[in-house]
Amino acid sequence: MASTKQKQAARKNLEKARAAQHARAEGKRAPARNSAGMSTSQKNDLPDSAFAFPEERKEPLTDARHVRNAVARFQQVEGVSDAERDRAWQRIRRAADRFDVELSEQDWREIGR
C-alpha cells in the first residue's frame, strides 16, 4: 500500500503529465513521449553510466518513465551490496532531478515504508 508521501508525489507527477499533454494538444512544445520503449539494441548501445547499476547494466535512466520504473523495481535487483545500492540511488536521484520526477523517498531504505 502506498504511503501518503508516495501518493502526493504521484499526484504531482500526474499533474505534470496532464499539463504536458494539454500543451501538446494546443500545439505547444512539450516533452515528447516515447511510448514504444527501448529496443534491446538501443539498450545495448547505452554506456554503462546510463544505468542505475552500471556493473549489472540494470535499470536504465534515460527518461522520466525509466527513472520511475527504476525506483519501483529498485528492491528487486539481486546480487548487489548496500554500497552499490547507495551509489545507484545517487544516480537515480540525479536522473530524477534532470527529468523533473518527484521522489518521495530521500533514501533507498525508505522505499515501501
Secondary structure, DSSP 8 states (H G I E B T S, - for coil): ---HHHHHHHHHHHHHHHHHHHHHHTT-------TT---HHHHHHS-GGGEEETTTTEEE-SSHHHHHHHHHTGGG--S--HHHHHHHHHHHHHHHHHTT---S-SSGGGTT-
